[in-house]
Amino acid sequence: MNRRFLRTSVFFLILSGFGVLNAQNYISLGEDKCGFDPEVSAQMQRLLGQNWGYSYDSLLVDLGKWSESPYVTIDSIGASVLNRAIWQLKITAETLPLVPRRTVFIHARTHPNEVQAFWVTDEIINMLLSEDPFAQFLRDNCTFFILPMYNPDGVELGLPRQNANGIDIESGWDDAVQQPEVTVLRNRFIELMNAPEPIEVALNMHSAIACKRYFVYHHENGTSLPFTQLEKQFIGGVQSYFPTGIEPWDYYVSWANGTPNQYPESWWWMNHGEDVMALTYEDMNCATAGQYDQTAFATLHGISDYLGLVVTAMAGTPAPNYGQNVTLGQNYPNPVQLSAGTTLSTVFLYQLAQPQEIRLAIYDILGRRIAVVDEGYRSATTHRVFFDASDLPSGNYFYRLETPQGVQMNRFQVIR
């Protein structure tokens, strides 16, 4: 039987037999980003079957299928408490890159009962391994590291949220003695962050009984104002590809009382700050879950936009110009709405394929230079420059990037 048909049929049975399991009947938004109700979890397990419909053996079968693709390398990065391999897929183009590739890390199935997070990840994998032109473009420009099942013991033992030691490995990153799975994942993060092309986007895939699709946004009290602007850019970018399915950035706001210590995103923030867009994504853990392919499509396009890759490659739509050494992206937010009282700065993004001298400056509509916001010899990577616009009057402005390759310019607006 077709796997997607089976999933849809089972969810229809849940809907028919029990009604919509909306988490807002069970848990308030501020208590738990995933939400958990033992009875709801038990209902889903009874109807989806053992391992919530996808077991470690299922993964091994899929690994065999995925390994047939020339674009994937499959390895174990370590072992669980019960010595099950924690498998990683590395997906990228076969050819050597002409410019540095961008690195994205995705892990799923931390909580075994949140199987919907796996199905989104599964669709991401399938898209990346396809011959679709956008998939080819992503493979040429990115390397994706994906852990489809981070907690294999919990899946096999039928534990909704724990590993074989009965520990929730989502919230054990500050434990004095860390669980084997946490140690494995943390060490892999460290290894990749020390590589020439470090991780820039790290997604932690979950599903919530709120029966909504959303990202867990981190408040500036627990991060920084510049990071919250990047969060809004990333979440808004993903949502723009699935506006009827994914909630806006402010649906779930966390860390308002400061930075917690126990989560993977805590580790990311405390060690790498604004350099890594580390977020939890929550799919729908309820009877009406579905549209995993559309969610995966939105996620991949949002990642590409955030990294500034589609500026020259898609929407406009010539093929990628690998000879272009400099790309100037659109600033975010634009317009800068100072009247709202919360947005004081904007982020300028530019990408260099080769190290070189640059100057990034702001001009008013009459061509008068207002400020030089970045200048000097810069490395081959994507650069994000934060500019405090609070002193600018309302109006239209230009930002201009000068390099030995030439000049690029974009416009932005300030509203008071």
N, C-alpha and C positions, 0 to 999 in steps of 0.2 A: 504493500500500500504506500502511496506517496506520503512522504513524511509530513509535508505541509498540510495535506488533506486530513491526516490523522490528528494533527494539532488542532486544526480548525474544528473538526468534529467533536473532539473532547471538550473544547471550550464551549461549544454549543450545548453539549450535555450539561455542563456546569451551569450555564446560563438558564437552561430550561428547568433544571432540578432545584436550584437554590436561589435564583435571582442574582442580581448584580451584587458582588461582594465589594462594596465601596468602603475603603478604609476610613473615611471620615465618620463612619458609624462606630469606629473602634478606637481610634487614636487621634489625638490632636496633632496639628502640624509641628508644634514645637518640641515634641517628645522624642521622636525617633525618625531619622530620615527615611528609613525603609518602612517602619511600622511592622508590628508582628502581633498576630493573634493566633494562639495555638489551635483553636477550633477551625479557623479559616485555613490554616496550613494543613491540618489533618484532612479537611474536606478536599482540598486541591490534590493532596497526595492520594487519597482513595480513588479519585476520579481520573487523575493522570496516570496512576499506577506507580509501581515501585520506582524509586529514584526520581520522582516527579516527571517521569516519561523520558528521561535521558540519563543513562548510566555511564560509568567509566568504560564499560565494554562498548557502549555506543560511540564514545569518543575515540576508542582505539580503531573502530571500523572507519570512522570519518578521517582519522589521521592517515590511514592507508589510502583513502581516496584522494585526500589533499596532497599527499606526497607524490602523486602522479604528475602534478603541475611542475613545470620547469621554474616557476617563480617562487617556490616555497622551499625553505629548509626547516626541518623539524628536529628538535633536540629536547632532551630533558634538562631542566636547569636545576634540578634537585629533587628531593623526595619528601613525602608527607610523613606524618607520625608512623603510619603503618607501611612505610616504604613504597608507596605508590609513586610513580614518576609524575612530576609536575611538568607537563609538556608545553613547549613554546613553539609557535610558528613565526618564522622570519619571512616576510613577504616583500620582495623588491624585484627590480628588473635584473635580467641575466647579465646585461652589458655593464661595463664599467661606466660610472657616471662621469659626465663632462663637467658638472658642477657638484658641489657637496650636496648630498641628499639630506633631507629633513627626517627626523626620527620621531615616531609616534609609538606609544606603548598603551596597550589595552589589556585589562584582565577582567575575567568574569567568573561567576559561580563561586564567589566567596561564601555566600549563603546558599546552600543547596536548594532550598525551597523556592528561590528566585530564578526559576529556570527560564523565565522570559528574557532575562538579561543574556542568557546564553543564545537564545534564538536570534536576538539582535546581532550579537557577535558573530554567530554563524552566517548571517546574511552579509555582514561586513566582509568576512573571509571569502564567501562565494563571489561577491562583487570584485574584490581585489584580485582574485584568481581568474576572472573572466577576461575575454578579449574585447570588452567594451573600450572605446577610445579613452574615456575618462579614467578607467582602471589602468590602462597602459600609461597614461599621463602620470597618475599617482605613483605607479611603480618606478617610472623613470626619475621621479623627483623626490620620492620618499622611501624610507624603510619602515615597515610596520612590524612591531613585535607584539604578538598576541598570545595570551594565556587563556584558552577556552574553559579550563576547569582548574581553578586555583585550589579548591578544597575537595580533592577526590575522595578522601576518607569520609567526609561528611555526606557526600552524595551516596556512597555505597552503603553507609550505615543508616541512611534515612534520617539524618539529623538536620533539622531545618536550618540552623544557624551556627552550628558548632563543628569543630574538627573532632578527631578521634579522642582527644583529651577532654572533650566537653567545653572547649574554649571558643569564644567568638573571635576569630582571627581578624575581623574587620576593626575591632576596637582594642587590640592588644599590642599596639605598636610602642607603647610606653611601658610595657611590663618589664620587670627586672630580669626575668628569665623568659625570653621570647619563644613562642611556638616555632617548630621547624619550618612551617610554611611561611611565617612572617620573615624569618631569617633568610630563607631562600629568595623571597621577593625583594626584600630590602637590599640584599647583596647584588641582585641582578640590577636594581636601580643604580646602585653605586658604580657597578662595572660599566654600565652604559653611559652614565654621566661623566665618566672619565675617558670615554672614547672621543675620537676626533669630531664625531657628529652626535652630540648629546641629545637626550630626549627634550622635546619642546612641548609636546602635548601628552598627558597621561590621563587616561579615562578609566574609571573604576565602575564597572557595569553592575547595576543592581536592578531590582524591581520592587515597587512599593504597593501596599494594599490600599493606598489612596486612589488607585485605579486611574492614575494620571501619568503622563510622561513629562519628566522635568529634570533639570539639573539642580544640584544642591549648590546654591550660590553662597559664597562666603563674604560676610559683612566686612567692611573696612576696619571695624574694631578688632577683628581677628586676623586681618591681612594688611592691606594698605589701600589708600584711595586710588593710586595708579593701577593696582591689581584689579580692583573692582571694575574699572573701566575696561580692562582687558577681558574680564569675565563677561561683562555685558556685550562686548563685541563678539566673543566666541559664542555665547548662548544665543544671542540674537541672530548670528549668522546661521547656526544650525536650524533654529526655529523658522527662519525665512524660507527654508525648503520644505517645511511641513507645518505651516502656521495653524492648521486646524487640529494638529495632533500633539504638538509639543507646547507646553506652557511657557509663558514669558519668564524672564530672568528672576522676577521678584515673587514668583509663586511660592518658593521655599527659600527663606533667608536664614542662614545659620551663622554661628560664630559671633553673634552680636555682643556677647559678653567677653570676648577675647578668644585667643587661640587655644583650642584643646590640644592635648598631647597624644591622644590614643589612636588617631586614624592615619591611614596612608597619606591623605592630603595634609595632615599635620606635619608629617615627616618632610613632605615636599616643600611646604611653606617654610619651615624652620631651617631647611638646608639649602633651598634654591630660590626662594622668594618669587619675584615676578618672572624669572627665567623659564619657568615651566607652568603651563596651564593645566593644573591638576584638579580634576573635578570628578565628583560622583554623578553618574547618570542613573536615573530611576525610570525603568519601564513600568508597565501596568501589571501588577500581580493580582489579577482578578479574572472574572469570567469573560470579559469583553476584550482581553488582550489580543493583539494581532498587529497586522501591518508592519511586521518586522522589516520587510524589505524597504518600505518607504522610510522607516526610521533609520535604517542603515544608510540609505541614499542621502538623507539629510545630514547625517553625522559626517560622512566622508566629504561631502561638499562643504560643510561648515569648517571642517579641519583644513581643507585646501584653501578656503578663503582666508581663514585666520593666519595661515602661514604665508599668505600673499602669493600663492602659486597661480591662482586662476586669473590674476590681473593680466598676464600676457598670454595665457593659454586657452582659456575657455571664453566665455562671453565676449566675443568679438570676432572671432573664432578661427583665427589662423592656428596652425599647429604650433607647439612650443618652439620658440626661437632660442636655441641653446647658445647662440652666439651673442645674445644680449647679456651684457655684464651687469647692468644696473636696472633695477625696477623700483619705481616710486609708487607706493600704494596710497589709497585714500585714507585720510586721517579718521580717527574715531574718538569721541562722537563727533558727528557733523550733521547739523549745526551744533555749536557749543552754546547751550542754553543757560546762560548765567542767571537768567531770571528765575530758573527753577530752584536756585539756592543750593544745589548739591554738586553740579558739574562745574568745576573751576578750571580744569585742564583738559587737554586733548592729546592724543597719541599719534605721532607721525611714524610711519613704517616705510623702511626702504631695504632693499635686498641687494647685496653685492656678490657677484660670482667670483670676483678676484679681489684681494686686498688692494686698497688704493686710497688716495687723498679725496676727501669730500668736504663740501660745505653745504649745510642745510639752513636756509634763512627764510624769514617771513617778511612779506611785503604788503603794503596796503594797496588799494585799488589804483592809486596814482603812481605806483611803482617805487615808493619810498621804502627803504629797508627799515623794518621795525626791530628785528632781533635776529641774531645768529644763534640757532638752537643746537647745532652740532657742527664740529669742524675738526679736521685732523685726519690721520691715517687710520683707516678702519679695516677690520678683518672681513673675510668672505663669509658672511652669514646674513641673517635677517636682523636688522637693528630697529629697536623701538625707542623713540625719543619722546619724553613727556614734556609738555609745554604748559605753563600756567598762563591761562588766557584771561585771568580776572581783571587785568588792567586795560584790556582792549575795549574800545567802544563798539557798539553794534555796527555791523557792516560786513562787507565781503573782503577777504584777504587771500593772498596767494602764498604757497610755500614752494620754494625752488631748491632743487638738489643739483649742485654743480660737481662734476667729476671730470677726469681726463677724457671720458667717453662722450661728454656733452652735457646738456642741461635738460632736466625734466621739471615740470611744474604742475601743481594741482591747486584747486581753489577750495576754501572752506569759509564758513559763515559763523559770525558771533551774534547772538541774540540776547539782549538784556530785557 
